[in-house]
């Protein structure tokens, strides 16, 4: 399928409308998708046939001194990712501390249990020491 003869003109007009803040067909975002929508051309017209116009659009956008919408979106995502990472690291630190506390408590209980078993073993034979592991049942 060959491109429409006025495709380049429509893309340039759409560029002017978007960069001028007066989009008619798109949301006015500074993206190739919005430019294609505004020019009423398929997206691949900008990504395959008219790469020079795509690059010109981005250059004009940068020349205005404003950050492209895609970069703004990526920067917001980066900030969110950094916040989530910091939160995860904090949770990991807390889990490590909790784990150490639980290991310490388990060690203390094991030592107390061992001491109680020794005390029971030293008593007269009127008490029975429970086995440390259950014995298999006989069937």
SVG drawing of the C-alpha trace seen along z (x, -y; Angstrom):
<svg xmlns="http://www.w3.org/2000/svg" viewBox="-10 -27 31 81">
<polyline fill="none" stroke="black" stroke-width="0.4" points="0.0,0.0 1.5,-3.3 1.2,-6.4 -1.3,-9.1 0.3,-11.9 -0.5,-14.5 0.7,-12.3 3.8,-14.4 1.8,-17.6 -0.8,-16.2 2.0,-15.1 3.6,-18.6 0.3,-20.3 -0.4,-17.9 3.0,-18.7 2.2,-22.4 -1.1,-21.9 0.3,-19.6 3.3,-21.8 1.0,-24.9 -1.3,-23.3 -4.3,-23.1 -4.8,-19.5 -8.0,-18.6 -8.0,-14.8 -5.6,-13.6 -5.1,-14.2 -2.2,-16.6 0.4,-14.4 4.0,-14.9 4.2,-11.3 4.4,-9.6 1.0,-7.9 -0.6,-11.3 1.1,-12.7 -0.1,-9.9 -3.6,-10.2 -3.6,-14.0 -2.3,-13.5 -4.8,-10.7 -2.0,-8.4 -0.9,-4.9 1.8,-4.9 4.1,-3.1 4.1,-6.1 6.2,-7.8 8.2,-4.9 9.0,-3.4 8.3,-5.8 8.9,-9.2 11.6,-8.9 12.8,-12.3 9.5,-13.8 9.4,-11.8 12.9,-13.0 11.9,-16.6 8.9,-16.4 11.1,-15.3 13.7,-17.9 11.1,-20.7 9.8,-19.5 13.2,-19.5 14.0,-22.9 11.0,-24.3 12.8,-23.4 10.1,-21.2 10.5,-17.6 8.7,-15.2 5.6,-13.5 7.3,-10.1 10.3,-11.3 8.0,-12.8 6.1,-9.5 9.4,-7.6 10.7,-9.9 7.5,-9.5 7.8,-5.7 11.5,-5.9 10.5,-7.9 7.8,-5.4 10.2,-2.5 12.8,-4.1 10.1,-4.6 9.1,-1.0 12.7,0.2 13.3,-1.9 10.2,-0.5 11.2,3.1 14.7,2.6 13.1,1.3 10.8,4.3 13.7,6.7 15.7,5.0 12.7,5.5 12.3,9.1 16.0,9.8 15.7,8.3 12.5,10.3 14.2,13.4 17.2,12.9 14.9,12.3 12.9,15.5 16.2,17.5 17.3,16.1 13.9,17.0 14.0,20.5 17.5,21.0 16.5,19.9 13.5,22.2 15.7,25.1 18.1,24.4 15.3,24.2 13.8,27.4 17.2,29.2 17.7,27.9 14.2,29.1 14.8,32.5 18.1,32.7 16.3,31.7 13.6,34.4 16.2,37.0 17.9,36.2 14.7,36.6 13.6,39.9 11.9,42.4 8.4,41.3 8.4,39.1 8.9,40.1 10.9,38.2 9.0,37.7 10.7,38.8 12.2,36.0 10.5,37.4 7.3,39.2 7.7,43.0 6.2,44.5 2.9,46.1 2.6,49.9 -0.1,51.1"/>
</svg>
